[in-house]
């Protein structure tokens, strides 16, 4: 489980963004990697920085994510009703209000009931929201510092959201824990709370709730949850926990029975880099929705 900044990792893209053909794979020296399993969680030896895989840049709507079910876990656009999925615009929010992504080498085990929330994990890598000033790109790997965590209860599942800041952000040295966010970015966490409560209402689902009475927990607590999900991932990748439909093929995890060589047929069959121009987004996804949160307690 080596550390690394991922500076030597590049993306291999094919298909047009905003379509179901869109894929982003990662590669090092021409060798394809798994976004889920081969990118290190920790970005430095001190384990104070983490590698964040950016799935959705701020102000955008395409619901891209690391795909657990596809071999080597590329970033793909999620599917809703057989079509590419887009997040609704909920006034005053245009798409996502932070750079959104995940930590590799973590997993919210659906067989584990969190003692803090009382709900099972959502079966995904742990989600990350990055609050720095720069808008990221899909597939970018950011080195980030952990600030805190939000205990989203999404449709009766524990869906942690780790709050982080880019190591290159001008406020990196000033924002060090969750209470600093309100000092330097007043209102941001309150808006985040509102967004997570209501963003599924336009699709007909119920309003979400936030654990701990809506309070974002601090860096120390967040770090403990990240390490917990890292341990759950270790059990998944070493075969202790059944993988079910999750693709666990990887090229770098030493103790994994799913590790393969670069000449494996699955690895070698990944198409070469062949990006296409983004497909225009249907105008219906520019619609605005007017909803408000009503549930203020866990």
Secondary structure, DSSP 8 states (H G I E B T S, - for coil): ------TT-EEEEEEETTSTT-EEEEEETTEEE-TTTTS-SBSSTTS--EEEEEEE-TT--B-EEE-SSSTT--EEE-EETTEE-B--EETTB-S-SSEEEEETT----TT-B-TTTSSBB-SS--EEEE-SSS---TT-EEEEEEEEEEEEE-SSSEEEEEEEEETTSTTTTT--SHHHHHHHSTTHHHHHHHHHHHTTGGGT----EETGGG--B-HHHHHHHHHHHHHHHHHHHTTSS--TT----BSS-TT-TTB--TTSHHHHTS---EEE------GGGG-EE---------
